[in-house]
Amino acid sequence: MQHVDVITLGAGGGAYPAAFRLARAGRRVVMVDPKGVMSGNCLAEGCVPSKAVREVAELYRTAQRFERFGLSGEIGADFAGVVAHKDRVQRTRYTQHAAELARLAERLTLVQGVARLQDAYTVVVESEHGEESYRAEHIIIASGSDVFVPPIPGAELCVTSHDLYALDSSFKSLPRRLVVIGGGYIGLETATFLRAFGAEVTVLEMMDQILPGMDPDFVAGLAPLLDPAIRRVTGAKVETIENAADGTLTVRYAVGDKNETGDKTETVAADAVLMAAGRHAVVPEGAEAIGLELQRGRVVADTALRTNLPGLYACGDVNGRVPLFHAAVGQSLIASRNILGGDQALDYFDFGAVPTTIFTLPMAAYVGHTRAALKARGIEALETAYNFAEDSRAQIFDETQGEIRLFFEPGTLRLLGGWIIGIDAGQLVGEIGLAVSKGLTAHDLAAFCDQHPMASEGISKAARALF
């Protein structure tokens, strides 16, 4: 058995930031990960590769309007070339992470294998070389999440985000017809990317709106801006996926009609079916046996990232609170600070100020509490909005649809949340998120000189609308 100071279960965003900080502070750290590489699902099949594809899709979409900018010429899309670009980005970042790990090799080790919790201090790692046990005073559970595959007959015929975005994926040909099961952010993003390259896309969402769980007014603002050629069916319950005689796939689904009794069944043909029905936390083996508190298949953690067992922390998707990579990174750093502080809750993670971006074409983003959440709390917030039709940058790029909308607390004028729908949404949400996390007011935002001519000017202009 090897004795170290800290063990992380996983090597993604919930693990390696803490591992780096702890190693630099002199702790001996072991990261255990089934893939044997750093960065977790984000680089393997998530954030980075999907956005590499997105940015090419955005360029290609813009190219369709070149004549409007005085440009001319033919441009085509080679999907295999798009995938090759994605692969280059992934290889670059894997090389970068390996170099970062090498610089801390004296105190930080990455072990490839599957971890099992033997007790609150001991981890058994099973690898191709056999079993090895590690003991530590602190364990950070950051085992991430995986694709949720519902028990639908024929689900094994579907592809997942792994098949689309993994390094050296075999998915190098654009399907002529794509059916996406699930209208959450992963499914909807991929639908818009592949539609931009010319695929015929149908999105089947079981709930009554796309992007279920998000503010209905936010979703209602984004939905009309998406490519109308993407067929979106809500209230659709997929029943089967079957092979057709011509080598394609047939998806059978039921659509409930509230005005009639019973459902009506429809079918749609596809050359590929993407399963994007959500993700589930990957809880390490042994968690229940050692008494770790679980809730709805996730490890329960407080705002200091502590579990119910002393010395055990849970960061990122495994705790299910904000399943986003950047949230996992922030939680990982908080956990490392609290470990260095002797397990005292010296720092806390603000789960209410994490930016969320839907990287569709166009983008939309939100942070903090928006209209629906505030109304549910009985708060009649003061709202202000800035329309991108009036924005100089939006006019320059001919992307004038959408808005910035801010929500302020009555009386104090403290910023409670906001959303951006349209140009630069994924970048602008950071400024709003910082303002939410620091408790800034409409006065603070109104007084700030945002750069001209940039879309961020809309934030201060929206705040000034209150005065």
C-alpha positions in Angstrom: 0.0 0.0 0.0 1.2 3.5 -0.9 0.7 6.4 1.5 0.1 9.8 0.0 -1.5 13.0 1.3 -4.3 13.4 -1.2 -6.0 11.1 -3.8 -8.3 12.4 -6.5 -10.8 10.1 -8.2 -10.7 11.5 -11.7 -8.3 13.8 -13.5 -10.8 16.3 -15.0 -11.9 19.8 -14.0 -13.0 18.7 -10.5 -9.6 17.1 -9.8 -6.5 18.5 -11.5 -6.8 22.2 -10.3 -6.8 21.0 -6.7 -4.1 18.4 -7.5 -1.9 21.1 -8.9 -2.4 23.5 -6.1 -1.9 20.9 -3.4 1.3 19.6 -5.1 2.7 23.1 -5.3 2.0 23.4 -1.6 4.1 20.4 -1.0 1.5 17.7 -0.7 2.0 14.3 -2.3 -1.0 13.7 -4.7 -2.2 10.8 -6.8 -4.8 11.3 -9.4 -6.7 8.1 -10.6 -8.5 8.2 -13.9 -9.8 5.5 -16.2 -8.6 7.4 -19.3 -5.1 8.0 -17.9 -5.0 11.5 -19.2 -5.9 14.9 -17.7 -9.0 17.1 -18.5 -11.8 14.6 -18.2 -14.8 14.6 -20.4 -14.3 18.3 -21.3 -11.4 17.5 -23.7 -12.3 13.9 -24.4 -15.7 14.5 -25.8 -17.3 17.7 -24.5 -16.5 21.4 -24.2 -13.4 21.8 -26.3 -14.0 19.4 -29.2 -17.6 20.4 -29.6 -16.8 24.0 -29.6 -14.0 23.5 -32.1 -16.7 22.1 -34.4 -19.1 24.9 -33.5 -16.6 27.7 -34.4 -16.1 26.1 -37.9 -19.9 25.9 -38.3 -20.2 29.6 -37.3 -17.6 30.5 -39.9 -19.4 28.5 -42.6 -22.7 30.0 -41.6 -21.3 33.5 -41.9 -19.7 32.6 -45.3 -23.2 32.0 -46.6 -23.8 35.8 -46.2 -20.5 36.9 -47.7 -22.2 38.9 -50.5 -23.8 41.1 -47.9 -20.3 42.2 -46.8 -19.1 42.8 -50.3 -17.3 39.5 -50.7 -17.7 36.9 -53.4 -16.6 33.4 -54.2 -17.5 29.8 -53.6 -16.9 28.0 -50.3 -17.7 24.4 -49.4 -17.6 22.3 -46.3 -15.5 19.2 -45.9 -16.8 17.5 -42.7 -13.8 15.2 -42.4 -11.6 18.4 -42.5 -13.7 19.9 -39.7 -13.1 16.7 -37.6 -9.4 16.9 -38.4 -9.4 20.5 -37.0 -11.1 19.3 -33.8 -8.5 16.5 -33.5 -5.7 19.0 -33.8 -7.1 21.1 -31.0 -7.5 18.1 -28.8 -3.9 16.9 -29.4 -2.6 20.3 -28.7 -4.3 20.5 -25.4 -3.4 16.9 -24.4 0.2 17.8 -25.0 -0.1 21.0 -23.0 -1.7 19.1 -20.1 1.1 16.4 -20.2 3.7 19.2 -19.9 1.9 20.7 -16.9 1.8 17.3 -15.2 5.5 16.7 -15.9 6.5 20.0 -14.2 5.0 18.6 -10.9 6.1 15.0 -11.3 8.0 14.9 -8.0 4.8 15.3 -6.0 2.0 14.5 -8.4 1.3 11.2 -10.1 -1.4 10.3 -12.6 -2.5 6.6 -12.4 -4.6 5.0 -15.1 -7.2 2.7 -13.6 -10.6 2.3 -12.0 -10.9 3.4 -8.4 -12.8 1.7 -5.6 -13.4 3.2 -2.2 -12.4 0.6 0.4 -12.9 3.0 3.3 -12.8 6.7 3.9 -9.1 6.8 3.6 -8.2 3.9 1.2 -8.6 3.6 -2.5 -8.0 0.4 -4.5 -7.1 1.0 -8.1 -7.6 -1.8 -10.7 -5.5 -1.4 -13.8 -4.1 -3.7 -16.5 -1.2 -4.3 -14.1 -3.4 -5.6 -11.3 -4.6 -3.9 -8.1 -2.8 -1.3 -6.1 -3.9 0.3 -2.9 -3.4 4.0 -1.9 -4.1 5.6 1.5 -4.5 9.3 2.2 -5.9 11.7 4.7 -8.0 13.4 2.0 -9.9 12.1 -1.0 -11.4 14.3 -3.7 -14.2 12.5 -5.5 -14.3 14.0 -9.0 -15.3 11.1 -11.1 -17.5 13.1 -13.4 -20.5 12.0 -15.4 -21.4 9.9 -18.4 -24.1 9.8 -21.1 -27.5 8.7 -19.8 -29.0 6.1 -22.2 -32.7 5.5 -21.4 -34.1 2.0 -21.8 -35.4 2.5 -25.3 -35.5 -0.6 -27.6 -32.8 0.0 -30.2 -30.8 2.6 -28.1 -27.6 0.7 -28.9 -28.0 1.9 -32.6 -27.5 5.5 -31.5 -24.3 7.5 -31.4 -23.4 9.7 -28.4 -21.3 12.8 -27.8 -18.4 10.4 -27.4 -18.8 9.1 -31.0 -19.0 12.6 -32.4 -16.4 14.4 -30.5 -13.8 11.9 -29.2 -10.2 12.2 -30.5 -9.8 10.1 -33.7 -13.5 9.4 -33.8 -14.8 7.3 -36.8 -17.6 9.8 -37.2 -16.1 11.7 -40.1 -19.0 11.9 -42.6 -21.9 14.3 -42.2 -25.2 12.4 -42.0 -27.8 13.6 -44.5 -30.6 13.1 -41.9 -29.9 13.4 -38.2 -32.4 12.7 -35.4 -31.4 14.0 -32.0 -33.1 12.4 -28.9 -33.1 15.1 -26.3 -33.5 18.9 -26.7 -31.1 19.9 -23.9 -28.0 22.0 -24.5 -25.9 19.1 -25.8 -28.5 17.9 -28.3 -29.6 21.4 -29.4 -26.0 22.6 -29.8 -25.1 19.6 -32.0 -28.3 20.0 -34.0 -27.4 23.6 -34.9 -23.7 22.7 -35.8 -24.6 19.8 -38.1 -27.5 21.8 -39.6 -25.1 24.6 -40.5 -23.1 22.1 -42.6 -26.3 20.9 -44.4 -27.7 18.0 -42.4 -31.5 17.7 -42.1 -32.1 17.7 -38.4 -35.1 16.6 -36.2 -34.9 17.2 -32.4 -37.2 15.1 -30.2 -37.7 16.4 -26.7 -39.8 14.6 -24.2 -40.6 17.7 -22.1 -42.9 20.6 -23.2 -40.0 22.9 -24.2 -36.6 22.6 -25.6 -33.8 23.3 -23.0 -36.0 21.9 -20.3 -35.4 23.2 -16.8 -34.3 26.6 -18.1 -36.3 29.8 -17.7 -39.2 29.6 -20.2 -38.9 33.2 -21.2 -35.1 32.8 -21.8 -35.9 29.8 -24.0 -38.7 31.7 -25.8 -36.2 34.4 -26.7 -33.7 32.0 -28.2 -36.0 29.6 -30.0 -37.0 31.9 -32.8 -33.4 32.7 -33.6 -32.4 29.1 -34.3 -32.4 27.8 -37.8 -36.1 27.2 -38.7 -35.1 24.2 -40.8 -34.4 22.3 -37.6 -37.5 20.4 -36.9 -38.2 20.6 -33.1 -40.8 18.3 -31.6 -41.6 18.7 -27.9 -43.7 16.3 -25.8 -42.2 13.5 -27.9 -41.6 10.1 -26.2 -39.3 7.9 -28.2 -40.6 4.3 -28.3 -38.1 2.5 -30.6 -35.1 2.9 -32.8 -35.0 0.3 -35.6 -32.9 -0.7 -38.6 -34.7 -0.1 -41.8 -34.3 -2.3 -44.9 -32.4 0.4 -46.8 -29.7 0.6 -44.2 -31.0 3.7 -42.5 -32.7 4.0 -39.1 -36.4 4.6 -38.2 -37.3 6.4 -34.9 -40.8 5.8 -33.6 -42.1 8.3 -31.1 -45.4 9.2 -29.5 -46.7 12.7 -29.2 -49.4 13.4 -26.7 -52.3 15.7 -27.7 -53.8 17.3 -24.7 -57.0 17.9 -26.6 -57.5 14.2 -27.3 -57.3 11.0 -25.4 -54.2 8.9 -26.0 -51.1 9.6 -28.0 -50.4 9.5 -31.7 -47.4 7.7 -33.0 -45.1 9.0 -35.7 -41.9 7.9 -37.3 -38.9 9.7 -38.7 -36.1 8.3 -40.9 -32.5 9.0 -40.1 -29.0 8.2 -41.2 -27.8 8.7 -37.7 -29.5 9.1 -34.3 -27.8 11.1 -31.5 -28.6 10.1 -28.0 -28.5 13.3 -26.0 -31.1 12.5 -23.2 -28.8 13.9 -20.5 -26.0 12.7 -18.3 -25.7 10.9 -15.0 -23.1 11.2 -12.2 -20.4 8.5 -12.1 -20.3 7.5 -8.4 -17.3 5.4 -7.5 -17.7 1.8 -6.4 -17.8 1.5 -2.7 -19.3 4.9 -2.0 -22.5 3.5 -0.4 -20.6 0.8 1.5 -18.4 3.3 3.3 -21.4 5.4 4.3 -21.0 8.2 1.8 -24.3 10.2 1.5 -25.9 10.0 -1.9 -29.0 11.7 -3.2 -30.6 10.9 -6.6 -27.5 9.1 -7.7 -25.1 11.9 -6.8 -22.6 12.5 -4.0 -24.0 15.1 -1.6 -21.6 18.0 -0.9 -22.0 21.3 0.9 -20.8 24.7 -0.4 -17.3 24.0 1.0 -17.4 20.8 -1.1 -17.3 18.6 2.0 -19.2 15.3 2.1 -20.7 13.7 5.2 -17.4 11.9 5.8 -14.4 13.8 7.2 -11.6 14.3 4.7 -13.8 13.4 1.7 -14.7 16.1 -0.8 -16.9 15.9 -4.0 -16.4 18.3 -6.9 -17.9 18.7 -10.3 -20.5 16.6 -12.1 -20.4 13.9 -9.4 -22.2 16.2 -7.0 -24.7 17.2 -9.7 -25.1 20.8 -8.5 -23.8 22.7 -11.5 -22.6 20.1 -14.0 -20.3 22.4 -16.0 -16.5 22.2 -16.5 -15.7 25.7 -15.2 -17.9 25.1 -12.2 -15.9 21.9 -11.5 -12.7 23.9 -11.7 -13.9 26.5 -9.2 -15.1 23.8 -6.8 -11.8 21.9 -7.1 -9.9 25.1 -6.1 -12.2 25.7 -3.1 -11.7 22.1 -2.0 -7.9 22.5 -2.2 -8.0 25.6 -0.1 -10.1 23.9 2.6 -7.8 20.9 2.6 -4.8 23.2 3.1 -6.8 24.9 5.9 -7.1 21.6 7.9 -10.6 20.8 6.7 -12.0 24.0 7.9 -14.6 25.7 5.7 -12.3 28.6 4.9 -13.8 29.2 1.5 -17.2 28.5 -0.2 -18.3 28.0 -3.8 -21.1 30.3 -5.0 -23.4 28.0 -6.9 -25.7 30.9 -7.7 -23.2 32.8 -9.8 -22.0 30.3 -12.4 -22.3 31.4 -16.0 -24.2 28.9 -18.3 -23.9 29.2 -22.1 -25.9 27.4 -24.7 -23.4 27.3 -27.6 -26.1 27.0 -30.3 -26.0 29.1 -33.5 -26.6 31.8 -32.2 -25.5 31.6 -28.6 -27.4 32.4 -25.5 -26.2 32.6 -21.9 -27.5 33.3 -18.4 -26.2 33.6 -14.8 -27.7 34.1 -11.4 -31.5 34.3 -10.9 -33.7 35.2 -13.8 -37.4 35.9 -14.2 -38.9 32.5 -13.5 -36.7 31.7 -10.5 -37.3 35.2 -9.0 -41.1 34.9 -9.4 -40.9 31.5 -7.8 -39.3 33.2 -4.8 -41.9 35.9 -4.7 -39.5 38.6 -5.9 -40.8 41.1 -8.4 -37.4 42.1 -9.8 -36.7 45.3 -11.7 -35.9 44.4 -15.3 -34.0 46.3 -17.9 -33.1 45.2 -21.4 -30.8 46.3 -24.2 -31.8 45.3 -27.8 -29.0 44.3 -30.1 -30.7 46.0 -32.9 -29.3 49.2 -31.4 -25.8 47.9 -30.9 -22.9 49.0 -33.0 -21.0 45.7 -33.0 -24.1 43.7 -33.8 -24.8 46.1 -36.7 -21.2 45.7 -37.9 -21.6 41.9 -38.0 -25.2 42.0 -39.2 -26.3 40.0 -36.1 -28.8 42.4 -34.6 -31.3 39.8 -33.2 -31.4 39.2 -29.5 -30.9 41.1 -26.3 -29.2 41.7 -22.9 -31.6 41.5 -20.0 -30.8 42.3 -16.4 -32.7 41.6 -13.2 -32.2 43.9 -10.1 -33.4 43.6 -6.5 -36.0 46.3 -5.7 -34.7 48.9 -3.3 -31.0 48.0 -3.2 -30.7 47.7 -7.0 -28.3 44.8 -6.5 -27.9 42.7 -9.7 -29.6 39.3 -9.2 -29.0 37.8 -12.6 -29.2 38.3 -16.3 -29.2 36.7 -19.7 -27.8 37.4 -23.2 -29.3 36.1 -26.3 -27.3 36.7 -29.5 -23.9 38.0 -30.4 -21.0 37.3 -28.0 -23.3 35.8 -25.4 -20.7 33.4 -24.1 -18.2 36.2 -23.5 -20.6 38.8 -22.1 -22.1 36.5 -19.5 -18.7 36.6 -17.6 -19.0 40.3 -16.9 -22.5 39.8 -15.6 -21.5 36.8 -13.6 -18.7 38.7 -11.9 -21.1 41.5 -11.0 -23.6 39.0 -9.5 -20.9 37.2 -7.5 -19.6 40.5 -6.1 -23.0 42.0 -5.3 -22.7 44.9 -7.6 -25.6 47.3 -8.2 -27.2 49.0 -11.2 -25.2 52.1 -10.1 -21.9 50.2 -10.4 -22.7 48.8 -13.8 -24.1 52.1 -15.1 -20.9 53.9 -14.1 -18.5 51.4 -15.8 -17.1 52.4 -19.1 -17.5 49.3 -21.3 -15.3 49.2 -24.4 -16.7 50.7 -27.6 -17.7 49.4 -30.1 -18.3 46.1 -28.4 -21.5 44.4 -27.4 -20.5 44.7 -23.7 -21.6 48.3 -23.9 -25.1 46.9 -23.7 -24.6 45.9 -20.1 -23.9 49.4 -18.8 -26.5 50.8 -21.1 -29.1 48.4 -19.8 -28.2 49.4 -16.2 -28.5 53.1 -17.1 -32.1 52.5 -18.2 -33.1 52.5 -14.5 -32.0 56.1 -14.0 
